[in-house]
Amino acid sequence: MAVVTSGAATLDYEVAGSTDAPVCLLLHSLGTTRELWEPQWPVLSERYRVVRYDVRGHGRSQPPCGPYTLDQVGQDALAVLDAAGVERAHVCGVSLGGLTAQWLGIHAADRVHRLVAANTGARLGSAEAWSGRIAQVREGGIEAVVEGGLARWFTERFRALDPSTTERFRDMLRRCSVEGYAGACGVLRDGDLRADLGRIAAPLLVVTGTHDEATPPSLGQEIADGVRHAELVELDAAHLSNVEQALAFTDVVERFLSQ
């Protein structure tokens, strides 16, 4: 593990896999950490040099005062690539990470090969809803958003069948700082890439979840409709499809990246 400074943020990242392999950058969602990628990490690192890090204000990355902007978190991703000595990479992101992946495809096209945007949108929710979430967490602390977060992340069926994973993600969210969570909510409140989707030239895989109420399949369809070289896959999952349908998610991503 290593650290890199990006603006006021200190980002903790790690790299696995052969130095001669193609690079894949993994971007996690709001309220989680790079541990989100545990199901894919060992599999992808067999074929790729895999880079993952904790988003500013999450995990081991330091939480500068927010709110944060989409430009800032996009520049954070580039800073991690630079620190890891990576010129170009495949980029795979979930939710907030998927929005960041789209930003990279628009604003740093020369740094990306293929993009995966999972359980996300070019615009997620409304400004009013995110402002309400920020107020909720600032008034009640992280605990105020824990159970709602789990209900969005996983279907009731999955939570019943795999309580250990559910508990691991409950603990992960509880460890998130209020400043980091609220700051990242600011990214989602203000970020809107709908008018720029046509600028994404890289091949793009969009993954949606049938039961995803946070970013319903219609948002993924909007991305796919706006990008010239886009594929769309729907999985039987809620918001964190890479965990709830880990094998299927890994299979479709591996197939897409190997083209």
C-alpha positions in Angstrom: 0.0 0.0 0.0 1.1 3.6 -0.7 -0.2 7.1 -0.5 -0.4 10.1 -2.9 -1.5 13.7 -2.4 -4.1 15.1 -4.6 -5.1 18.7 -3.7 -5.9 18.6 0.0 -6.6 14.9 0.0 -4.1 12.1 0.9 -5.2 9.0 -1.0 -4.2 5.5 0.1 -3.9 3.0 -2.8 -2.5 -0.5 -3.6 -1.4 -2.4 -6.7 -1.4 -6.1 -7.5 -0.5 -8.2 -10.5 2.3 -8.3 -13.0 4.0 -5.1 -14.0 3.9 -6.3 -17.6 0.1 -6.8 -17.6 -2.6 -4.3 -18.8 -3.8 -2.0 -16.0 -7.2 -2.0 -14.5 -8.2 0.8 -12.1 -11.1 0.0 -9.7 -13.3 2.8 -8.2 -15.6 2.2 -5.3 -19.0 3.7 -4.3 -20.2 6.2 -1.7 -19.8 4.9 1.9 -17.7 1.9 1.0 -13.9 1.5 0.6 -11.7 -0.3 -1.9 -12.7 -3.5 -0.1 -15.8 -3.3 -2.2 -13.7 -5.0 -4.9 -12.7 -8.1 -2.9 -14.7 -10.5 -5.1 -12.9 -9.2 -8.2 -9.5 -8.4 -6.8 -7.9 -11.8 -6.8 -9.4 -12.8 -10.2 -8.5 -9.6 -12.1 -5.0 -9.5 -10.6 -4.2 -12.8 -12.4 -4.6 -11.1 -15.7 -4.2 -7.4 -15.0 -2.1 -5.0 -12.9 -4.9 -3.9 -10.7 -5.0 -0.6 -8.9 -7.5 0.4 -6.3 -7.7 3.2 -3.7 -9.9 4.7 -1.1 -11.9 7.7 -2.3 -11.1 10.9 -0.5 -12.8 10.9 2.9 -13.3 7.1 2.8 -11.2 4.2 4.3 -7.6 5.1 4.8 -7.7 8.2 2.7 -7.8 11.5 4.6 -11.1 13.5 4.7 -10.4 17.1 3.7 -13.3 19.4 4.3 -16.0 19.1 1.7 -18.1 19.3 -0.3 -16.1 17.7 -3.0 -16.6 18.1 -6.7 -16.6 15.6 -9.5 -13.6 17.4 -11.0 -11.7 16.8 -7.8 -12.5 13.1 -7.5 -11.6 12.7 -11.2 -8.3 14.4 -10.6 -7.8 12.1 -7.6 -8.1 9.1 -9.9 -5.5 10.6 -12.3 -3.2 11.3 -9.4 -3.3 7.6 -8.3 -2.6 6.5 -11.9 0.4 8.9 -12.0 1.7 7.7 -8.6 1.4 4.1 -9.8 3.3 4.9 -13.0 0.3 4.1 -15.2 -0.2 6.0 -18.5 -3.4 4.2 -19.6 -5.8 1.9 -17.9 -9.1 0.1 -18.1 -11.4 1.8 -15.6 -14.1 0.0 -13.7 -16.4 1.9 -11.2 -19.5 1.3 -9.2 -22.0 4.1 -8.4 -19.9 7.2 -7.5 -17.0 5.2 -9.1 -19.0 4.7 -12.2 -19.7 8.5 -12.4 -15.9 9.1 -12.0 -15.2 6.5 -14.8 -17.4 8.5 -17.1 -15.6 11.7 -16.1 -12.3 10.1 -17.1 -13.7 9.0 -20.4 -14.8 12.6 -21.1 -11.9 14.6 -19.6 -9.0 12.2 -19.8 -9.7 10.1 -22.8 -6.0 9.6 -23.5 -5.6 7.8 -20.1 -8.3 5.2 -20.6 -8.7 2.0 -22.7 -12.1 0.5 -21.8 -14.6 1.7 -19.3 -17.1 -0.1 -17.0 -19.8 2.0 -15.4 -21.8 -0.1 -13.0 -25.0 0.8 -11.1 -24.6 4.4 -11.9 -25.9 7.2 -14.1 -24.7 10.3 -15.8 -26.8 12.1 -13.2 -27.7 10.4 -10.0 -30.8 11.5 -8.1 -31.7 15.1 -7.4 -29.9 18.0 -5.8 -32.7 18.2 -3.2 -32.3 14.5 -2.3 -28.6 14.7 -1.9 -28.8 17.9 0.2 -31.3 16.0 2.4 -28.8 13.2 2.8 -26.0 15.6 3.7 -28.3 17.2 6.3 -29.3 13.7 7.6 -25.7 12.5 8.1 -24.5 15.8 9.6 -27.4 15.9 12.1 -27.5 12.2 13.0 -24.0 10.9 12.2 -23.2 7.9 10.0 -25.5 5.7 12.0 -28.4 7.7 10.5 -27.7 6.3 7.0 -26.5 2.8 7.8 -29.7 0.8 7.5 -31.0 2.7 4.6 -27.7 2.2 2.8 -27.8 -1.5 3.3 -31.4 -1.7 2.0 -30.3 0.1 -1.2 -27.0 -1.9 -1.6 -28.5 -5.4 -1.4 -31.8 -7.1 -1.9 -33.7 -8.5 1.1 -33.1 -11.9 -0.3 -29.3 -11.4 -0.4 -29.2 -9.9 3.1 -31.0 -13.0 4.4 -28.9 -15.5 2.5 -25.5 -13.9 3.3 -25.6 -12.1 6.7 -21.8 -12.2 7.0 -21.3 -10.1 3.9 -24.2 -7.8 5.0 -22.6 -7.3 8.4 -19.2 -6.6 6.8 -20.7 -3.8 4.7 -22.6 -2.5 7.7 -19.3 -2.1 9.5 -17.6 -0.6 6.4 -20.2 2.1 6.2 -20.1 2.8 10.0 -16.3 3.4 9.6 -16.9 6.1 7.0 -16.3 9.6 8.4 -19.2 12.1 8.3 -17.1 14.6 6.5 -16.1 12.1 3.9 -19.6 10.8 3.3 -21.1 14.3 3.2 -18.3 15.5 0.9 -18.9 12.7 -1.6 -22.7 13.3 -1.4 -21.8 16.8 -2.7 -20.2 15.2 -5.8 -23.4 13.3 -6.5 -25.5 16.3 -5.8 -23.7 18.5 -8.3 -22.3 16.1 -10.8 -24.1 15.9 -14.2 -22.5 14.4 -17.3 -25.6 13.9 -19.4 -24.7 16.6 -21.9 -21.2 15.2 -22.3 -21.9 11.5 -22.8 -21.3 11.8 -26.6 -17.7 12.8 -25.9 -16.9 9.3 -24.5 -15.0 7.5 -27.3 -13.7 4.5 -25.3 -15.7 1.3 -25.4 -18.1 1.3 -22.5 -19.8 -1.5 -20.6 -22.8 -0.4 -18.5 -23.9 -2.8 -15.8 -27.3 -2.3 -14.1 -29.2 -4.1 -11.4 -32.8 -5.2 -11.8 -33.6 -4.4 -8.2 -31.4 -1.2 -7.9 -33.6 1.5 -6.6 -30.7 3.9 -6.1 -29.7 3.9 -9.8 -32.4 2.0 -11.7 -31.7 0.4 -15.0 -33.2 3.4 -16.8 -30.2 5.4 -15.8 -27.9 2.8 -17.3 -29.9 2.8 -20.4 -29.5 6.5 -20.7 -25.7 6.2 -20.6 -25.7 3.4 -23.1 -27.9 5.5 -25.5 -25.6 8.4 -25.2 -22.3 6.6 -25.8 -21.4 5.4 -29.3 -19.6 2.2 -28.3 -21.6 1.0 -25.4 -22.9 -2.4 -24.2 -25.5 -2.9 -21.6 -25.9 -5.8 -19.2 -28.5 -6.2 -16.4 -27.9 -8.4 -13.4 -30.3 -9.8 -10.8 -29.1 -7.5 -8.1 -29.6 -4.3 -6.2 -27.1 -1.5 -6.1 -23.8 -3.3 -5.3 -24.1 -5.8 -8.2 -20.4 -6.7 -8.1 -21.0 -8.2 -4.6 -24.5 -9.6 -4.9 -23.8 -11.2 -8.3 -20.1 -11.4 -7.9 -19.5 -14.3 -10.4 -21.7 -13.0 -13.1 -20.3 -9.5 -12.7 -16.7 -10.7 -12.9 -17.5 -12.8 -15.9 -19.0 -10.0 -17.9 -16.3 -7.5 -17.0 -13.5 -10.0 -17.9 -15.2 -10.7 -21.2 -15.5 -7.0 -22.0 -12.0 -6.1 -21.0 -10.5 -8.9 -23.0 -12.0 -7.8 -26.3 
